[in-house]
């Protein structure tokens, strides 16, 4: 697996011009420190909130400037060949102290993906997306672009599929949202497990189906297309038939659970394999696990 994907460097000039609109002196000092790439001065500015009466949101934003400067330093180090893993403790400390920003959460997703702790990685990527979507915490100059949003969403999905059955990552844990900063992400992929060679849910599969049902109640789409996929074990014809049957099983479950919109079913068998970010990261069984999935294409 690659050490990490390219980390997103947040340049100082992006914050230029913010000072004029700010009245809180420690926040002004934090912005100036960020623009000067001065981590020590930014930390000092954040510490000044202990004695200055500013709005709570000003302190939160100042903390983000401190965290971003630390992240930029880590990103620079990684870009020259350093291991992201060695920065894990600092990244987690930044998250615990400042709550983010999304760049830190995304990097932690990379750390746990590299460790093959896929459920934790999925949660970090989901958290990064939610943080990036919050305009109060993530103004436009700090936000990821559309391609990066889609990339984080795909990695969150990949980690959900790769996670061990006992560590199912709920769609309701920030994964049910279908748009981030105006970028539509209509497809929700869930690793619904079936008894081998059948269209019957395993206990874990039924739990995942229930999770998808709750997701639909939250998202309220007017129509959903369920697309079944299988791994390549078995004949192409039997896999195609099985993928349809499994999508139909899920469709019946969702209707019985109260979804009142239009449900459509497709089966693609093994013909449309999931394309992981780095196929060399997985053994054959995990690759097959990535293929055994149902996509829910939501129409608002």
SELUMZA-925234 format. One record per residue (C-alpha): residue in one letter; x, y, z. Coordinates in Angstrom, 1 decimal, decimal comma, always signed. Layout:
N
NODE zator     xx     yy     zz
NODE     A      X      Y      Z
...
// end
This chain:
300
NODE zator     xx     yy     zz
NODE     X   +0,0   +0,0   +0,0
NODE     X   +1,2   +3,5   -0,7
NODE     X   +2,5   +5,4   +2,3
NODE     X   -0,4   +7,8   +2,0
NODE     X   -2,2   +9,7   -0,7
NODE     X   -1,0  +13,2   -1,4
NODE     X   -1,8  +15,2   +1,7
NODE     X   -3,6  +18,5   +1,1
NODE     X   -1,3  +21,5   +1,9
NODE     X   -3,2  +24,6   +2,9
NODE     X   -1,2  +27,6   +1,8
NODE     X   -0,9  +30,7   +3,8
NODE     X   -2,0  +33,1   +1,1
NODE     X   -5,4  +31,4   +1,2
NODE     X   -6,1  +33,1   +4,5
NODE     X   -5,0  +36,5   +3,4
NODE     X   -7,6  +39,2   +3,7
NODE     X   -9,3  +37,6   +6,7
NODE     X   -7,7  +39,9   +9,2
NODE     X   -9,8  +42,9   +8,1
NODE     X  -13,0  +41,2   +9,0
NODE     X  -11,9  +40,0  +12,5
NODE     X  -12,2  +42,0  +15,7
NODE     X  -10,8  +39,4  +18,2
NODE     X   -7,1  +40,1  +18,7
NODE     X   -5,9  +36,6  +19,4
NODE     X   -7,7  +35,4  +16,3
NODE     X   -6,0  +38,2  +14,3
NODE     X   -2,7  +37,1  +15,7
NODE     X   -3,4  +33,5  +14,8
NODE     X   -4,3  +34,4  +11,2
NODE     X   -1,1  +36,5  +10,9
NODE     X   +0,9  +33,7  +12,3
NODE     X   -0,6  +31,3   +9,8
NODE     X   +0,1  +33,7   +6,9
NODE     X   +3,7  +33,9   +8,2
NODE     X   +3,9  +30,1   +8,6
NODE     X   +4,9  +30,6  +12,3
NODE     X   +3,7  +27,7  +14,3
NODE     X   +5,1  +29,0  +17,6
NODE     X   +3,3  +32,4  +17,2
NODE     X   +0,1  +30,7  +16,3
NODE     X   +0,2  +28,6  +19,5
NODE     X   +0,9  +31,7  +21,5
NODE     X   -2,1  +33,4  +20,0
NODE     X   -4,3  +30,5  +20,8
NODE     X   -3,0  +30,6  +24,4
NODE     X   -4,0  +34,2  +24,7
NODE     X   -7,7  +33,2  +24,7
NODE     X   -7,3  +32,3  +28,3
NODE     X   -7,1  +36,1  +29,2
NODE     X   -9,1  +37,7  +26,4
NODE     X  -12,9  +37,7  +26,1
NODE     X  -13,6  +36,6  +22,5
NODE     X  -16,5  +34,6  +21,1
NODE     X  -16,1  +30,8  +21,4
NODE     X  -16,2  +30,4  +17,6
NODE     X  -13,2  +32,7  +17,4
NODE     X  -11,2  +30,4  +19,7
NODE     X  -12,3  +27,4  +17,6
NODE     X  -11,1  +29,0  +14,4
NODE     X   -7,8  +30,1  +16,0
NODE     X   -7,2  +26,5  +17,0
NODE     X   -7,8  +25,4  +13,4
NODE     X   -5,0  +27,7  +12,3
NODE     X   -2,7  +26,1  +14,9
NODE     X   -3,7  +22,7  +13,7
NODE     X   -3,3  +23,5  +10,0
NODE     X   +0,2  +24,8  +10,5
NODE     X   +1,2  +21,5  +12,3
NODE     X   -0,5  +19,6   +9,5
NODE     X   +1,4  +21,5   +6,8
NODE     X   +4,6  +20,7   +8,6
NODE     X   +3,7  +17,0   +8,7
NODE     X   +2,6  +17,1   +5,1
NODE     X   +5,9  +18,6   +4,0
NODE     X   +7,8  +15,9   +5,9
NODE     X   +5,8  +13,1   +4,3
NODE     X   +6,2  +14,6   +0,9
NODE     X  +10,0  +14,2   +1,2
NODE     X   +9,7  +10,5   +2,2
NODE     X   +8,9  +10,5   +5,9
NODE     X   +6,4   +8,0   +7,2
NODE     X   +3,0   +9,3   +8,0
NODE     X   +2,7   +6,6  +10,7
NODE     X   +5,4   +8,2  +12,9
NODE     X   +3,2  +11,3  +13,1
NODE     X   +0,1   +9,4  +14,4
NODE     X   +0,4  +10,6  +18,0
NODE     X   +0,6  +14,2  +17,0
NODE     X   -2,3  +13,9  +14,5
NODE     X   -4,5  +12,4  +17,1
NODE     X   -3,5  +15,0  +19,6
NODE     X   -4,4  +17,7  +17,1
NODE     X   -7,8  +16,1  +16,6
NODE     X   -8,4  +15,8  +20,4
NODE     X   -7,3  +19,4  +21,1
NODE     X   -8,8  +21,2  +18,1
NODE     X  -11,4  +18,8  +16,7
NODE     X   -9,8  +18,8  +13,3
NODE     X   -9,7  +20,2  +10,7
NODE     X  -10,7  +17,8   +8,0
NODE     X   -7,1  +17,5   +6,7
NODE     X   -6,1  +16,0  +10,0
NODE     X   -9,0  +13,6  +10,1
NODE     X   -8,3  +12,5   +6,5
NODE     X   -4,6  +11,9   +7,3
NODE     X   -5,7   +9,7  +10,2
NODE     X   -7,9   +7,8   +7,8
NODE     X   -4,7   +7,2   +5,8
NODE     X   -2,8   +6,0   +8,9
NODE     X   -5,4   +3,4   +9,9
NODE     X   -5,9   +2,3   +6,3
NODE     X   -2,1   +1,6   +6,2
NODE     X   -2,4   -0,3   +9,4
NODE     X   -5,3   -2,4   +7,9
NODE     X   -7,6   -1,2  +10,6
NODE     X  -10,3   -0,6   +8,1
NODE     X  -13,3   +0,2  +10,3
NODE     X  -11,3   +2,9  +12,1
NODE     X  -10,1   +4,3   +8,7
NODE     X  -13,7   +4,4   +7,4
NODE     X  -14,8   +6,4  +10,5
NODE     X  -12,0   +8,9  +10,1
NODE     X  -12,8   +9,4   +6,4
NODE     X  -16,5   +9,9   +7,2
NODE     X  -15,6  +12,4   +9,9
NODE     X  -13,3  +14,3   +7,5
NODE     X  -16,2  +14,6   +5,0
NODE     X  -18,6  +15,9   +7,7
NODE     X  -16,0  +18,4   +9,0
NODE     X  -15,3  +19,6   +5,5
NODE     X  -19,0  +20,1   +4,9
NODE     X  -19,4  +22,4   +7,8
NODE     X  -19,1  +26,0   +6,5
NODE     X  -18,6  +27,5   +9,9
NODE     X  -15,6  +25,2  +10,6
NODE     X  -14,4  +25,0   +7,1
NODE     X  -14,7  +28,2   +5,0
NODE     X  -14,3  +27,9   +1,3
NODE     X  -10,6  +28,7   +1,2
NODE     X  -10,0  +25,7   +3,6
NODE     X  -12,3  +23,3   +1,8
NODE     X  -11,5  +20,3   -0,4
NODE     X  -12,3  +20,5   -4,1
NODE     X  -14,9  +18,2   -5,7
NODE     X  -12,4  +15,6   -6,8
NODE     X  -11,0  +15,3   -3,3
NODE     X  -14,5  +15,0   -1,7
NODE     X  -15,3  +12,2   -4,1
NODE     X  -12,0  +10,5   -3,3
NODE     X  -12,6  +10,6   +0,5
NODE     X  -16,1   +9,3   +0,0
NODE     X  -14,7   +6,4   -2,1
NODE     X  -12,1   +5,6   +0,5
NODE     X  -14,7   +5,6   +3,2
NODE     X  -16,7   +3,1   +1,1
NODE     X  -13,7   +1,0   +0,4
NODE     X  -12,8   +0,8   +4,1
NODE     X  -16,4   -0,2   +5,0
NODE     X  -16,3   -3,0   +2,5
NODE     X  -12,9   -4,2   +3,7
NODE     X  -13,6   -4,1   +7,4
NODE     X  -14,1   -7,4   +9,2
NODE     X  -17,7   -8,5   +9,5
NODE     X  -17,7   -8,0  +13,3
NODE     X  -16,6   -4,4  +12,8
NODE     X  -19,4   -3,2  +10,5
NODE     X  -19,3   +0,6  +10,0
NODE     X  -22,8   +2,1  +10,2
NODE     X  -24,0   +4,3   +7,4
NODE     X  -25,7   +6,4  +10,0
NODE     X  -22,3   +7,3  +11,5
NODE     X  -22,0  +10,3   +9,0
NODE     X  -22,1   +8,0   +6,0
NODE     X  -25,7   +8,5   +5,0
NODE     X  -25,3  +12,1   +3,8
NODE     X  -25,7  +12,3   +0,0
NODE     X  -24,1  +15,7   -0,7
NODE     X  -21,0  +17,5   +0,7
NODE     X  -20,5  +21,2   -0,2
NODE     X  -22,8  +20,7   -3,1
NODE     X  -21,1  +17,6   -4,5
NODE     X  -23,8  +14,9   -5,0
NODE     X  -22,8  +11,4   -3,7
NODE     X  -26,0   +9,5   -4,4
NODE     X  -24,6   +5,9   -4,3
NODE     X  -24,4   +4,3   -0,9
NODE     X  -22,5   +1,0   -0,9
NODE     X  -23,0   -1,4   +2,0
NODE     X  -21,3   -4,8   +2,6
NODE     X  -24,6   -6,8   +3,2
NODE     X  -23,6  -10,3   +3,9
NODE     X  -25,4  -13,4   +2,7
NODE     X  -25,1  -17,1   +3,4
NODE     X  -22,6  -18,5   +0,9
NODE     X  -24,3  -19,3   -2,5
NODE     X  -27,7  -18,1   -1,3
NODE     X  -29,8  -14,9   -1,1
NODE     X  -30,4  -15,3   +2,6
NODE     X  -29,0  -12,7   +5,0
NODE     X  -26,5  -13,7   +7,6
NODE     X  -27,1  -12,1  +11,0
NODE     X  -24,6   -9,5  +10,1
NODE     X  -26,2   -9,0   +6,8
NODE     X  -29,6   -8,4   +8,3
NODE     X  -28,0   -5,8  +10,6
NODE     X  -26,5   -4,0   +7,6
NODE     X  -29,9   -4,1   +5,8
NODE     X  -31,4   -2,5   +8,9
NODE     X  -28,7   +0,1   +8,8
NODE     X  -29,5   +0,9   +5,1
NODE     X  -33,2   +1,1   +6,0
NODE     X  -32,4   +3,7   +8,7
NODE     X  -30,2   +5,6   +6,2
NODE     X  -33,1   +5,8   +3,7
NODE     X  -35,4   +7,2   +6,4
NODE     X  -32,8   +9,9   +7,0
NODE     X  -32,1  +10,7   +3,4
NODE     X  -35,7  +10,4   +2,2
NODE     X  -35,0   +9,6   -1,5
NODE     X  -38,1   +9,2   -3,7
NODE     X  -36,6   +6,2   -5,5
NODE     X  -33,7   +3,8   -4,9
NODE     X  -32,1   +1,4   -7,3
NODE     X  -30,4   -1,6   -5,6
NODE     X  -27,5   -3,0   -7,6
NODE     X  -26,2   -6,4   -6,5
NODE     X  -22,6   -7,5   -7,1
NODE     X  -20,8  -10,7   -6,4
NODE     X  -17,2  -11,9   -6,3
NODE     X  -15,8  -14,0   -9,2
NODE     X  -16,2  -17,3   -7,4
NODE     X  -18,5  -19,5   -9,5
NODE     X  -19,8  -19,2  -13,0
NODE     X  -20,6  -15,8  -14,5
NODE     X  -24,2  -16,9  -15,2
NODE     X  -24,9  -18,1  -11,7
NODE     X  -23,3  -15,0  -10,2
NODE     X  -25,5  -12,8  -12,3
NODE     X  -28,6  -14,6  -11,1
NODE     X  -27,4  -14,6   -7,5
NODE     X  -26,8  -10,8   -7,6
NODE     X  -30,3  -10,2   -8,8
NODE     X  -31,8  -12,5   -6,1
NODE     X  -29,8  -10,8   -3,4
NODE     X  -30,9   -7,3   -4,5
NODE     X  -34,5   -8,6   -4,5
NODE     X  -34,1   -9,9   -1,0
NODE     X  -32,8   -6,5   +0,1
NODE     X  -35,7   -4,8   -1,8
NODE     X  -38,3   -6,9   +0,0
NODE     X  -36,6   -6,1   +3,4
NODE     X  -36,6   -2,4   +2,8
NODE     X  -40,2   -2,3   +1,7
NODE     X  -41,2   -4,3   +4,8
NODE     X  -39,2   -2,0   +7,0
NODE     X  -41,3   +1,0   +5,8
NODE     X  -39,6   +2,5   +2,8
NODE     X  -42,4   +3,8   +0,7
NODE     X  -40,6   +5,1   -2,3
NODE     X  -39,9   +3,3   -5,6
NODE     X  -37,5   +0,4   -5,4
NODE     X  -35,8   -0,9   -8,5
NODE     X  -33,4   -3,9   -8,7
NODE     X  -30,4   -4,6  -10,9
NODE     X  -27,9   -7,5  -10,8
NODE     X  -24,4   -7,2  -12,3
NODE     X  -22,8  -10,4  -10,9
NODE     X  -19,1  -10,2  -11,2
NODE     X  -19,1   -7,9  -14,3
NODE     X  -18,6   -4,6  -12,5
NODE     X  -15,8   -5,2   -9,9
NODE     X  -15,1   -2,6   -7,2
NODE     X  -11,9   -0,7   -8,1
NODE     X   -9,9   -0,1   -4,9
NODE     X   -7,5   +2,7   -4,5
NODE     X   -4,5   +0,3   -4,3
NODE     X   -5,4   -3,3   -5,3
NODE     X   -1,9   -4,6   -4,1
NODE     X   -2,9   -3,7   -0,5
NODE     X   -5,3   -6,7   -0,2
NODE     X   -5,1  -10,5   -0,3
NODE     X   -7,4  -12,5   -2,5
NODE     X  -10,1  -13,0   +0,1
NODE     X  -10,3   -9,3   +1,0
NODE     X  -10,5   -8,4   -2,7
NODE     X  -13,4  -10,8   -3,0
NODE     X  -15,0   -9,2   +0,1
NODE     X  -14,8   -5,9   -1,7
NODE     X  -16,8   -7,3   -4,6
NODE     X  -19,6   -8,7   -2,5
NODE     X  -21,7   -5,6   -2,1
NODE     X  -25,0   -3,9   -2,8
NODE     X  -25,1   -0,4   -4,1
NODE     X  -28,1   +1,8   -3,3
NODE     X  -28,4   +4,6   -5,9
NODE     X  -30,6   +7,2   -4,3
NODE     X  -32,8   +9,5   -6,4
NODE     X  -34,0  +12,6   -4,5
// end
